[in-house]
Amino acid sequence: MEDSFEHEWKNTKGIDMNSILKTFPECIQADICLHLNRELLNNCPVFEDADEICLRALALLFKSTHIPPGDTLIHQ
C-alpha cells in the first residue's frame, strides 16, 4: 500500500490533473487533452481517418490515472 502512495506522489506530487483541467473552459480542456493523447490516438488504426473534431471530443473523455509498477489493470 505504501509503495502505491509513493508511486503516485512521485508521478503527481499530489496534484490531481483531472481537477485542474476542469477549471479551464471546455475548448481549452479539449486542446490540452488532445495534446496529451495525440500520440496514442495517432497510433491507433481505428482513429486514422477521424477528423480533428472527433479526436478532440474523444480526448476529452480520457482520464489520467497512475498505476504502480507490477499492478494489474483489468476493465470489465
Biopython code that builds the backbone (N, CA, C, O; Angstrom):
import numpy as np
from Bio.PDB.StructureBuilder import StructureBuilder

atoms = [
    (1, "MET", "N", (0.827, -1.186, 0.000)),
    (1, "MET", "CA", (0.000, 0.000, 0.000)),
    (1, "MET", "C", (0.876, 1.256, 0.000)),
    (1, "MET", "O", (0.612, 2.211, -0.731)),
    (2, "GLU", "N", (1.906, 1.237, 0.820)),
    (2, "GLU", "CA", (2.802, 2.390, 0.895)),
    (2, "GLU", "C", (3.495, 2.629, -0.446)),
    (2, "GLU", "O", (3.678, 3.776, -0.852)),
    (3, "ASP", "N", (3.884, 1.545, -1.138)),
    (3, "ASP", "CA", (4.511, 1.684, -2.458)),
    (3, "ASP", "C", (3.578, 2.376, -3.435)),
    (3, "ASP", "O", (4.020, 3.168, -4.268)),
    (4, "SER", "N", (2.293, 2.082, -3.337)),
    (4, "SER", "CA", (1.305, 2.703, -4.217)),
    (4, "SER", "C", (1.264, 4.211, -3.999)),
    (4, "SER", "O", (1.248, 4.978, -4.961)),
    (5, "PHE", "N", (1.247, 4.635, -2.746)),
    (5, "PHE", "CA", (1.230, 6.068, -2.434)),
    (5, "PHE", "C", (2.525, 6.742, -2.877)),
    (5, "PHE", "O", (2.502, 7.853, -3.406)),
    (6, "GLU", "N", (3.645, 6.072, -2.660)),
    (6, "GLU", "CA", (4.933, 6.624, -3.083)),
    (6, "GLU", "C", (4.977, 6.802, -4.593)),
    (6, "GLU", "O", (5.447, 7.826, -5.089)),
    (7, "HIS", "N", (4.490, 5.811, -5.320)),
    (7, "HIS", "CA", (4.482, 5.889, -6.783)),
    (7, "HIS", "C", (3.611, 7.050, -7.247)),
    (7, "HIS", "O", (4.012, 7.823, -8.117)),
    (8, "GLU", "N", (2.426, 7.170, -6.672)),
    (8, "GLU", "CA", (1.538, 8.261, -7.075)),
    (8, "GLU", "C", (2.151, 9.619, -6.745)),
    (8, "GLU", "O", (2.085, 10.539, -7.560)),
    (9, "TRP", "N", (2.739, 9.755, -5.572)),
    (9, "TRP", "CA", (3.353, 11.032, -5.194)),
    (9, "TRP", "C", (4.513, 11.364, -6.134)),
    (9, "TRP", "O", (4.669, 12.509, -6.555)),
    (10, "LYS", "N", (5.313, 10.369, -6.454)),
    (10, "LYS", "CA", (6.458, 10.585, -7.340)),
    (10, "LYS", "C", (5.995, 11.097, -8.707)),
    (10, "LYS", "O", (6.669, 11.923, -9.323)),
    (11, "ASN", "N", (4.848, 10.609, -9.177)),
    (11, "ASN", "CA", (4.365, 10.972, -10.508)),
    (11, "ASN", "C", (3.467, 12.196, -10.537)),
    (11, "ASN", "O", (3.373, 12.861, -11.569)),
    (12, "THR", "N", (2.806, 12.510, -9.434)),
    (12, "THR", "CA", (1.840, 13.621, -9.451)),
    (12, "THR", "C", (2.181, 14.747, -8.487)),
    (12, "THR", "O", (1.665, 15.856, -8.628)),
    (13, "LYS", "N", (3.041, 14.482, -7.513)),
    (13, "LYS", "CA", (3.347, 15.450, -6.447)),
    (13, "LYS", "C", (2.073, 15.920, -5.751)),
    (13, "LYS", "O", (2.002, 17.043, -5.251)),
    (14, "GLY", "N", (1.065, 15.041, -5.727)),
    (14, "GLY", "CA", (-0.189, 15.354, -5.052)),
    (14, "GLY", "C", (-1.152, 16.195, -5.862)),
    (14, "GLY", "O", (-2.196, 16.601, -5.351)),
    (15, "ILE", "N", (-0.822, 16.464, -7.115)),
    (15, "ILE", "CA", (-1.676, 17.299, -7.964)),
    (15, "ILE", "C", (-2.626, 16.413, -8.759)),
    (15, "ILE", "O", (-2.192, 15.484, -9.440)),
    (16, "ASP", "N", (-3.906, 16.696, -8.673)),
    (16, "ASP", "CA", (-4.921, 15.965, -9.435)),
    (16, "ASP", "C", (-5.170, 16.714, -10.742)),
    (16, "ASP", "O", (-5.916, 17.693, -10.776)),
    (17, "MET", "N", (-4.539, 16.245, -11.812)),
    (17, "MET", "CA", (-4.635, 16.932, -13.099)),
    (17, "MET", "C", (-6.071, 16.965, -13.627)),
    (17, "MET", "O", (-6.452, 17.919, -14.306)),
    (18, "ASN", "N", (-6.861, 15.956, -13.332)),
    (18, "ASN", "CA", (-8.254, 15.961, -13.790)),
    (18, "ASN", "C", (-9.032, 17.113, -13.157)),
    (18, "ASN", "O", (-9.853, 17.748, -13.820)),
    (19, "SER", "N", (-8.775, 17.385, -11.871)),
    (19, "SER", "CA", (-9.450, 18.503, -11.196)),
    (19, "SER", "C", (-8.984, 19.844, -11.747)),
    (19, "SER", "O", (-9.793, 20.749, -11.955)),
    (20, "ILE", "N", (-7.696, 19.971, -11.980)),
    (20, "ILE", "CA", (-7.159, 21.218, -12.534)),
    (20, "ILE", "C", (-7.716, 21.456, -13.930)),
    (20, "ILE", "O", (-8.093, 22.577, -14.270)),
    (21, "LEU", "N", (-7.767, 20.418, -14.725)),
    (21, "LEU", "CA", (-8.272, 20.532, -16.096)),
    (21, "LEU", "C", (-9.698, 21.077, -16.112)),
    (21, "LEU", "O", (-10.056, 21.860, -16.992)),
    (22, "LYS", "N", (-10.505, 20.665, -15.145)),
    (22, "LYS", "CA", (-11.909, 21.094, -15.086)),
    (22, "LYS", "C", (-12.062, 22.595, -14.824)),
    (22, "LYS", "O", (-13.144, 23.145, -15.030)),
    (23, "THR", "N", (-10.997, 23.265, -14.374)),
    (23, "THR", "CA", (-11.083, 24.706, -14.108)),
    (23, "THR", "C", (-10.995, 25.537, -15.388)),
    (23, "THR", "O", (-11.285, 26.733, -15.368)),
    (24, "PHE", "N", (-10.600, 24.919, -16.493)),
    (24, "PHE", "CA", (-10.472, 25.625, -17.769)),
    (24, "PHE", "C", (-11.754, 25.510, -18.580)),
    (24, "PHE", "O", (-12.533, 24.579, -18.374)),
    (25, "PRO", "N", (-11.983, 26.443, -19.501)),
    (25, "PRO", "CA", (-13.122, 26.302, -20.418)),
    (25, "PRO", "C", (-12.971, 25.016, -21.242)),
    (25, "PRO", "O", (-11.858, 24.546, -21.477)),
    (26, "GLU", "N", (-14.098, 24.462, -21.670)),
    (26, "GLU", "CA", (-14.083, 23.173, -22.363)),
    (26, "GLU", "C", (-13.211, 23.187, -23.618)),
    (26, "GLU", "O", (-12.569, 22.184, -23.927)),
    (27, "CYS", "N", (-13.177, 24.305, -24.346)),
    (27, "CYS", "CA", (-12.362, 24.349, -25.565)),
    (27, "CYS", "C", (-10.874, 24.214, -25.234)),
    (27, "CYS", "O", (-10.126, 23.596, -25.991)),
    (28, "ILE", "N", (-10.444, 24.786, -24.114)),
    (28, "ILE", "CA", (-9.039, 24.655, -23.706)),
    (28, "ILE", "C", (-8.788, 23.255, -23.154)),
    (28, "ILE", "O", (-7.721, 22.681, -23.372)),
    (29, "GLN", "N", (-9.771, 22.705, -22.440)),
    (29, "GLN", "CA", (-9.652, 21.325, -21.971)),
    (29, "GLN", "C", (-9.420, 20.394, -23.154)),
    (29, "GLN", "O", (-8.569, 19.506, -23.097)),
    (30, "ALA", "N", (-10.183, 20.601, -24.225)),
    (30, "ALA", "CA", (-10.056, 19.752, -25.414)),
    (30, "ALA", "C", (-8.668, 19.885, -26.025)),
    (30, "ALA", "O", (-8.066, 18.885, -26.418)),
    (31, "ASP", "N", (-8.155, 21.108, -26.109)),
    (31, "ASP", "CA", (-6.805, 21.322, -26.651)),
    (31, "ASP", "C", (-5.759, 20.583, -25.821)),
    (31, "ASP", "O", (-4.884, 19.910, -26.365)),
    (32, "ILE", "N", (-5.857, 20.715, -24.507)),
    (32, "ILE", "CA", (-4.890, 20.077, -23.611)),
    (32, "ILE", "C", (-4.989, 18.556, -23.713)),
    (32, "ILE", "O", (-3.976, 17.870, -23.848)),
    (33, "CYS", "N", (-6.204, 18.039, -23.648)),
    (33, "CYS", "CA", (-6.405, 16.586, -23.708)),
    (33, "CYS", "C", (-5.910, 16.011, -25.031)),
    (33, "CYS", "O", (-5.283, 14.953, -25.061)),
    (34, "LEU", "N", (-6.193, 16.710, -26.114)),
    (34, "LEU", "CA", (-5.743, 16.228, -27.417)),
    (34, "LEU", "C", (-4.220, 16.260, -27.489)),
    (34, "LEU", "O", (-3.605, 15.325, -28.003)),
    (35, "HIS", "N", (-3.615, 17.311, -26.985)),
    (35, "HIS", "CA", (-2.149, 17.393, -26.980)),
    (35, "HIS", "C", (-1.547, 16.226, -26.185)),
    (35, "HIS", "O", (-0.590, 15.597, -26.637)),
    (36, "LEU", "N", (-2.102, 15.941, -25.014)),
    (36, "LEU", "CA", (-1.569, 14.884, -24.159)),
    (36, "LEU", "C", (-1.784, 13.488, -24.733)),
    (36, "LEU", "O", (-1.014, 12.574, -24.440)),
    (37, "ASN", "N", (-2.827, 13.317, -25.549)),
    (37, "ASN", "CA", (-3.183, 11.980, -26.037)),
    (37, "ASN", "C", (-3.018, 11.798, -27.541)),
    (37, "ASN", "O", (-3.386, 10.752, -28.077)),
    (38, "ARG", "N", (-2.472, 12.795, -28.228)),
    (38, "ARG", "CA", (-2.377, 12.721, -29.688)),
    (38, "ARG", "C", (-1.577, 11.507, -30.156)),
    (38, "ARG", "O", (-1.989, 10.828, -31.095)),
    (39, "GLU", "N", (-0.455, 11.226, -29.526)),
    (39, "GLU", "CA", (0.362, 10.088, -29.956)),
    (39, "GLU", "C", (-0.424, 8.781, -29.840)),
    (39, "GLU", "O", (-0.378, 7.944, -30.742)),
    (40, "LEU", "N", (-1.132, 8.611, -28.750)),
    (40, "LEU", "CA", (-1.960, 7.423, -28.566)),
    (40, "LEU", "C", (-3.008, 7.319, -29.672)),
    (40, "LEU", "O", (-3.189, 6.256, -30.265)),
    (41, "LEU", "N", (-3.694, 8.422, -29.945)),
    (41, "LEU", "CA", (-4.733, 8.423, -30.974)),
    (41, "LEU", "C", (-4.149, 8.220, -32.370)),
    (41, "LEU", "O", (-4.740, 7.519, -33.191)),
    (42, "ASN", "N", (-3.000, 8.825, -32.645)),
    (42, "ASN", "CA", (-2.376, 8.686, -33.960)),
    (42, "ASN", "C", (-1.868, 7.275, -34.216)),
    (42, "ASN", "O", (-1.773, 6.850, -35.368)),
    (43, "ASN", "N", (-1.543, 6.547, -33.158)),
    (43, "ASN", "CA", (-1.017, 5.188, -33.311)),
    (43, "ASN", "C", (-2.093, 4.114, -33.252)),
    (43, "ASN", "O", (-1.781, 2.923, -33.274)),
    (44, "CYS", "N", (-3.340, 4.518, -33.179)),
    (44, "CYS", "CA", (-4.451, 3.563, -33.127)),
    (44, "CYS", "C", (-5.155, 3.556, -34.483)),
    (44, "CYS", "O", (-5.773, 4.552, -34.860)),
    (45, "PRO", "N", (-5.071, 2.446, -35.223)),
    (45, "PRO", "CA", (-5.653, 2.386, -36.568)),
    (45, "PRO", "C", (-7.145, 2.733, -36.619)),
    (45, "PRO", "O", (-7.629, 3.212, -37.645)),
    (46, "VAL", "N", (-7.860, 2.505, -35.554)),
    (46, "VAL", "CA", (-9.296, 2.799, -35.534)),
    (46, "VAL", "C", (-9.558, 4.282, -35.798)),
    (46, "VAL", "O", (-10.587, 4.643, -36.370)),
    (47, "PHE", "N", (-8.627, 5.134, -35.382)),
    (47, "PHE", "CA", (-8.833, 6.579, -35.486)),
    (47, "PHE", "C", (-8.062, 7.232, -36.630)),
    (47, "PHE", "O", (-8.007, 8.459, -36.709)),
    (48, "GLU", "N", (-7.467, 6.437, -37.514)),
    (48, "GLU", "CA", (-6.614, 7.029, -38.552)),
    (48, "GLU", "C", (-7.367, 7.959, -39.498)),
    (48, "GLU", "O", (-6.768, 8.888, -40.040)),
    (49, "ASP", "N", (-8.660, 7.735, -39.712)),
    (49, "ASP", "CA", (-9.442, 8.599, -40.604)),
    (49, "ASP", "C", (-10.322, 9.598, -39.846)),
    (49, "ASP", "O", (-11.112, 10.321, -40.453)),
    (50, "ALA", "N", (-10.183, 9.632, -38.536)),
    (50, "ALA", "CA", (-11.016, 10.538, -37.730)),
    (50, "ALA", "C", (-10.565, 11.980, -37.928)),
    (50, "ALA", "O", (-9.370, 12.263, -38.020)),
    (51, "ASP", "N", (-11.532, 12.884, -37.991)),
    (51, "ASP", "CA", (-11.176, 14.296, -38.141)),
    (51, "ASP", "C", (-10.826, 14.898, -36.776)),
    (51, "ASP", "O", (-11.006, 14.264, -35.736)),
    (52, "GLU", "N", (-10.327, 16.127, -36.808)),
    (52, "GLU", "CA", (-9.859, 16.806, -35.600)),
    (52, "GLU", "C", (-10.982, 16.972, -34.572)),
    (52, "GLU", "O", (-10.743, 16.842, -33.371)),
    (53, "ILE", "N", (-12.184, 17.253, -35.025)),
    (53, "ILE", "CA", (-13.322, 17.438, -34.108)),
    (53, "ILE", "C", (-13.607, 16.150, -33.343)),
    (53, "ILE", "O", (-13.845, 16.174, -32.135)),
    (54, "CYS", "N", (-13.580, 15.045, -34.045)),
    (54, "CYS", "CA", (-13.806, 13.741, -33.411)),
    (54, "CYS", "C", (-12.705, 13.444, -32.393)),
    (54, "CYS", "O", (-12.988, 13.000, -31.280)),
    (55, "LEU", "N", (-11.456, 13.687, -32.773)),
    (55, "LEU", "CA", (-10.333, 13.415, -31.873)),
    (55, "LEU", "C", (-10.390, 14.292, -30.623)),
    (55, "LEU", "O", (-10.095, 13.828, -29.522)),
    (56, "ARG", "N", (-10.770, 15.560, -30.797)),
    (56, "ARG", "CA", (-10.895, 16.461, -29.640)),
    (56, "ARG", "C", (-11.984, 15.959, -28.689)),
    (56, "ARG", "O", (-11.789, 15.941, -27.474)),
    (57, "ALA", "N", (-13.127, 15.552, -29.243)),
    (57, "ALA", "CA", (-14.230, 15.052, -28.412)),
    (57, "ALA", "C", (-13.820, 13.777, -27.678)),
    (57, "ALA", "O", (-14.127, 13.603, -26.498)),
    (58, "LEU", "N", (-13.134, 12.902, -28.377)),
    (58, "LEU", "CA", (-12.690, 11.654, -27.769)),
    (58, "LEU", "C", (-11.652, 11.911, -26.675)),
    (58, "LEU", "O", (-11.710, 11.313, -25.601)),
    (59, "ALA", "N", (-10.715, 12.798, -26.956)),
    (59, "ALA", "CA", (-9.661, 13.104, -25.983)),
    (59, "ALA", "C", (-10.238, 13.658, -24.681)),
    (59, "ALA", "O", (-9.675, 13.431, -23.610)),
    (60, "LEU", "N", (-11.349, 14.376, -24.764)),
    (60, "LEU", "CA", (-11.992, 14.911, -23.555)),
    (60, "LEU", "C", (-12.511, 13.808, -22.633)),
    (60, "LEU", "O", (-12.698, 14.037, -21.438)),
    (61, "LEU", "N", (-12.741, 12.633, -23.173)),
    (61, "LEU", "CA", (-13.275, 11.525, -22.378)),
    (61, "LEU", "C", (-12.190, 10.778, -21.604)),
    (61, "LEU", "O", (-12.493, 10.012, -20.689)),
    (62, "PHE", "N", (-10.930, 11.000, -21.969)),
    (62, "PHE", "CA", (-9.833, 10.318, -21.289)),
    (62, "PHE", "C", (-9.637, 10.910, -19.901)),
    (62, "PHE", "O", (-9.802, 12.112, -19.695)),
    (63, "LYS", "N", (-9.289, 10.063, -18.969)),
    (63, "LYS", "CA", (-8.967, 10.496, -17.608)),
    (63, "LYS", "C", (-7.588, 9.959, -17.253)),
    (63, "LYS", "O", (-7.250, 8.824, -17.589)),
    (64, "SER", "N", (-6.801, 10.775, -16.578)),
    (64, "SER", "CA", (-5.467, 10.363, -16.159)),
    (64, "SER", "C", (-5.539, 9.556, -14.881)),
    (64, "SER", "O", (-6.328, 9.851, -13.984)),
    (65, "THR", "N", (-4.724, 8.557, -14.813)),
    (65, "THR", "CA", (-4.587, 7.786, -13.587)),
    (65, "THR", "C", (-3.175, 7.214, -13.554)),
    (65, "THR", "O", (-2.535, 7.072, -14.596)),
    (66, "HIS", "N", (-2.700, 6.894, -12.383)),
    (66, "HIS", "CA", (-1.369, 6.307, -12.240)),
    (66, "HIS", "C", (-1.514, 4.932, -11.615)),
    (66, "HIS", "O", (-2.145, 4.765, -10.572)),
    (67, "ILE", "N", (-0.921, 3.963, -12.269)),
    (67, "ILE", "CA", (-0.947, 2.586, -11.786)),
    (67, "ILE", "C", (0.485, 2.212, -11.410)),
    (67, "ILE", "O", (1.381, 2.298, -12.249)),
    (68, "PRO", "N", (0.713, 1.802, -10.171)),
    (68, "PRO", "CA", (2.069, 1.436, -9.762)),
    (68, "PRO", "C", (2.600, 0.255, -10.575)),
    (68, "PRO", "O", (1.830, -0.606, -11.001)),
    (69, "PRO", "N", (3.910, 0.217, -10.788)),
    (69, "PRO", "CA", (4.508, -0.916, -11.500)),
    (69, "PRO", "C", (4.154, -2.222, -10.808)),
    (69, "PRO", "O", (4.166, -2.312, -9.580)),
    (70, "GLY", "N", (3.840, -3.223, -11.601)),
    (70, "GLY", "CA", (3.513, -4.538, -11.062)),
    (70, "GLY", "C", (2.034, -4.748, -10.802)),
    (70, "GLY", "O", (1.598, -5.889, -10.648)),
    (71, "ASP", "N", (1.244, -3.675, -10.747)),
    (71, "ASP", "CA", (-0.199, -3.823, -10.565)),
    (71, "ASP", "C", (-0.831, -4.263, -11.879)),
    (71, "ASP", "O", (-0.340, -3.930, -12.957)),
    (72, "THR", "N", (-1.912, -5.006, -11.780)),
    (72, "THR", "CA", (-2.640, -5.466, -12.957)),
    (72, "THR", "C", (-3.900, -4.637, -13.096)),
    (72, "THR", "O", (-4.658, -4.467, -12.141)),
    (73, "LEU", "N", (-4.112, -4.127, -14.286)),
    (73, "LEU", "CA", (-5.279, -3.294, -14.561)),
    (73, "LEU", "C", (-6.244, -4.087, -15.435)),
    (73, "LEU", "O", (-5.889, -4.532, -16.527)),
    (74, "ILE", "N", (-7.462, -4.257, -14.943)),
    (74, "ILE", "CA", (-8.482, -5.005, -15.685)),
    (74, "ILE", "C", (-9.753, -4.181, -15.710)),
    (74, "ILE", "O", (-10.208, -3.703, -14.671)),
    (75, "HIS", "N", (-10.328, -4.012, -16.890)),
    (75, "HIS", "CA", (-11.613, -3.318, -17.029)),
    (75, "HIS", "C", (-12.620, -4.332, -17.528)),
    (75, "HIS", "O", (-12.408, -4.952, -18.570)),
    (76, "GLN", "N", (-13.717, -4.512, -16.800)),
    (76, "GLN", "CA", (-14.730, -5.496, -17.203)),
    (76, "GLN", "C", (-15.983, -4.808, -17.652)),
    (76, "GLN", "O", (-16.950, -5.470, -18.029)),
]
sb = StructureBuilder()
sb.init_structure("model")
sb.init_model(0)
sb.init_chain("A")
sb.init_seg("    ")
for serial, (resi, resn, name, xyz) in enumerate(atoms, 1):
    if name == "N":
        sb.init_residue(resn, " ", resi, " ")
    sb.init_atom(name, np.array(xyz, "f"), 0.0, 1.0, " ", f" {name:<3s}", serial, name[0])
structure = sb.get_structure()
